[in-house]
Amino acid sequence: METVKVSAADVKNLREATGAGMMDCKKALVEAGNDFDKAIDVLRKKGQKIAAKRADRDSTEGVAVTRINDANTAGVAIVLACETDFVGKNDSFVALGGQFADIALNHDSKESFLAANFGGMTVADKLVEQTGVIGEKLEITAFERVEAAYVGAYTHIGKIAALVGLSAAVDNAEELSKDVAMQVASMGATTLSYKDFDPAFVAAETEARIAVIEKDNIELGRLGKTLKNVPKYISMSQLNEAVLAQAENDAKAELTAEGKPEKIWDKILPGKIERFIADNTTLDMEQCLLDQTFIKDDKKNVAQYVKTYGNVEVSTFKRVALG
């Protein structure tokens, strides 16, 4: 049987095209009779076998990547996931994530992106091929797209990425969008404002949180420790005029009981109402971007910070992360 001769140049070319190891490339070329395209197919089939074996593995490591178009009017954030941190930090793996993000920028959905061309094969097929090359399950676990008058982004050490859309391309929009995207990445908001909440969701969440605190207080009481405050409300959406009026009356009653003269009440009451609102809007602080305390200035919330840039609003945002 005639032995197939494979040149070092052919091996090098196949390695550059696929990222596979030198020996894997040589074996593929030998199996394919030195046919370059068939060798790629050999490696792809190897990837399919490995992918099938590792289908039930968790791919919780990887890299989060963003791309913004030249006009700053559209952006994508994706996660290329793998199984181990070792692979996730590899330069060639990170570069692959960047290549995928370049392609993703031209697509509106994950499905369209996975079907897109990547060097003669689909993105989905490239993932399978690279699963064979790397030996770990690879997949796109997140795909988000934002379009707006101005789009900015922030990526935190390749593990969390955020996109922010602004209503106008104001002066210093790059700085504003990056700061807000950093807020999104850091604090994990799920919606823009408390005004977006469904009343039924807020009611159910209030009941659940009160139940948890009351359960904790039973144990704290048994241990003789200070009990947690049980809030009546958790969102600004619940604090209507009647609730705030009652809070003010309660505050006045406290000042009267403390013997504070009425002439200084106007200096004390605003702080008490502010504290009441803070204590009863914990859901907003956790989930509502504009209502969160700004991470770079705890004297402002995000909405107040955005206003310092003039006539502009945050119109949308998206966040992706490993895991």
N, C-alpha and C positions, 0 to 999 in steps of 0.2 A: 504493500500500500504506500503510495507516494505521500511523503510528509509535506504539509503546507508550510511554505516559507513566509515568515512574517517579518517585515523590516521594522527597525526601531522607529523610523519616521511614521509608519502606519500606526504603530502602537501609540506614539505620542499624539498623533492627530485624533485618534479615537478617545484618548484620555481627555484631551482638551474639549472635545465635543460632548462628552458624557460625565466627566468627573470621576469615572471609575478608576480603580487601582490599575497599575501597570500589568500585573499578572492576569487580572480579570479581563483586561482589554486584549491581551495576547491570546488568552484562551478563547475569547469570543471571536477573534479574527480567524483563528485556526478552525474553529467549529463552522464558521461561515465561509470557509474557503477563501479567506482574504477579501471578501466582499464587504466593503465598509458599511453600506446600508443594512445588509443582513446581520452584520456584527452588532449594530445598534439594536436591531430587533432581538438578537440573542440576549443582550443585556436587559432589554425591556421585559422579556419573558422571565428572566431570572428575578427581576424586580416584582413581577406579578406573583410568583411563587412565594417570595419572602413576604410580600404584602398580605397574602392570604394567611400565612402562618402567624403574622403579627397583628391581624385585624382586631383582636380583642385587647391589645395592649393600650395603655393610657398614654396619650401624647400630650403631656402637660408642660413640657419645656419648649424652647424654640426662640423665635424672635418676632417682635411686633414692629411693623414698618409703616411709614406714611409716605404718600407722594401727593404733591400739589401741582396743578398745571401752571404754565407760565403766566397766565392772566390772574392767578390766585382766585379763580371763581369755582373751582372744583377740586376735591381731594378725596383720597381713599386711605383707609387704614386696614391692614390685614395682619393676621397672625399665621406664620408658617411654623407649624408645631412639629416637634419630634419627641423622643422618649426621654432623653437624658440632657442634663445641663452641659455635659462635655461636648456633645454634638451641637447644641444650641449656641455655644460660644465660638465654634469653629469659624474661621474667616470665610471659607468657601461656602458654608451653610448660610452665613449672614449675607454674603454676596448673592446667593441664590434667592434669598428673601427679597433683596432689592430688585432683582430681575423680575420676580413675580409682581412686585408692587408697580414697576414700570408698566407692565401689561395691564394690571388691574385698573390703573388710572383711566383706561379707555373703555371701561365696562361699567354698566349700571347695576349688575347683580352678580352674586357669587356663581350662579349657574352659567351665565354668559362668560365670565372670567375663566372658569374651569374648562370651558369648551374652546377657549381662544388658542391661537397658534403659538407654540413655543419651539422654534427651530425645527419645524417640520412635524411636530407632534402636538397634541393638545396639552394644556397645563396639567390636566388630570393625569395624562399618560406620563408626563415629566415627573410628577410626584411618585408614580409607581416605579419608574426607572430609577429615580434617586433613592427610593426605599431599598432597591436591590444594591445600589452602589454603596450606600451608607450602612445598611443593615438595621435600620430602625424605621418604624412606622412614621411616615411623613403625611401631613394633611394640612389643608387650610381650615383652621378652626374658627376664624372670624373674618368677615368682610363687611366693611361699612363705607358708605359714600356720602359726602356732603357737597351740596351746591349752594352758593350764596353770592351776594355782591362782593364779598371778600371772605376767603377761607384761609385759616391758619392752622398750625399743628404743633404738637409737642410730643416727644417720645422720651420716656423715662427708662434709661439704661436698657433699651431694647425689650423691656418686659411689659410696658403699658404704653399705649399710644392714644392720643385724643385729637379730634378734629373739631374746630369751632367755626361756625358761619356767622358773619356779621351782616347787618342790614345795609351797610354802606362802607365804601372804601375811604374812610376818613383818614386824616393825617395820623401817622403812627399806628395804622391798623395792624401792622405786623406785630408790634409790641403788645397791643391790646389782645389780639387773638391768641398770641402765644401765652400770655399771662392767664387768660381764661382757660385755655387748653390745659395749662399746668394745673389749674384748679380742678378741672374735670378729671385729670389723671390721678391727682392726689386724693380727692375727696369722694370720687365715685358717684356723683349725682346721677339720677335716673330721669329727671324731667326738669324743665326750665323753671317753673314756678308752682307754688301751692295752688294757683288758680287752675292748674291742669288736672288736679286730683278729682277722682270720682268720689262723691260723698259717701257712697256705700263702702268704698275701700278705706276711707278715713275712719268711718265708724267702726269697721271691723278691726282695723289696726289699733284704734284707741282701746277697744275692749280687750284685745290680746295683750297689749302692753301693760294695761292696768292689772290684768290677771298675773302676769309675770312678776310685777313689782310687789303685789300683795303676797305672792308665794315667797318671794325673797324676804319680805318683812317678817314672815312667820319665823324663818330661821334666824334672822337678825335679832328678833325679840327674844328668842330662846337663848341666844348667846349674850344678851344684854347689850347689844350694839345699837347705834343710832339707826332709826328706821329711815328708809328712803321716802322722799316725797311722792305721793300718789297724785299725778296730775289729772285734772278733769278733761283737759284738752291736749292735743298734740300738734295741731296745725292752725295756721292763721285763718284757714278757711272756716274754722269753727268759731273764731273770735269775732262775732258780729257786734253791732253797736250795743245791744243789750248786755252782752257778756262783758264788754269793756267798761260799760257804765257801772255794772255791778262790781267789777274789780276796783274801779276808782272809789266807789262808796265804801268798799271793804278797807281800802287803804286809808281813807279818811277816818274810819272808825278806829283803826289801829293808831293813827296819830293822836286822835282824841284820847284814847286809853293811855297813851304814853305821855300825855300832858303837853304835847307840842302845840305852841300858839299858832292860830290860824294864819297869821301874817307871814309865816315861813313855809306854809304848806306848798305854795306854788314852786318852791325850790326843791321840795322833797318828792312831791307826787310824780313828776315825770320819770324819775329814776325808779320808783316803785312799779309804775305801769310798764316801763321798759323791762324790768325784771320779770314781771308777770308774763309778758309776751314771750320772753326768752324761755321761761320755764314751761310754757304751754305750746311751744312750736318745735318740739324736738324732731318731729317727722320732717318738717320743712328743712331744718338744718342738716339732716342726713341726706335727703333725696332731692332737694330743689336747688339747682345751681345758683339762681339769682338771689336766693334767700340765705345762702351760706355765708358765713364770715369769710372774708377774703383772706387767703393764706399769707399774702404779703403785707396786709395791714388790718389788724384785728379790730380797728375802729370803724371799718366799713364792711358792708356786705358786698357781694359781687355786683349787684345792680347799681349800688352807689358808685363803685369803682368805674363801671362802664360809663356812667353819666359824665365822668370827668373828661371823657374824650369827645363830648359834644353830641350831636344829633345822630346817634347810632345805637343799635340794640343787638343783643345776641339773638339770632333767629333760629339757630339749631346747633346741636352738638352730638358727637358720637364718641364712644370709648371702646377700645378693645384691650384685652389682656391675656397673658398666658394662663393656662389652667382651665 
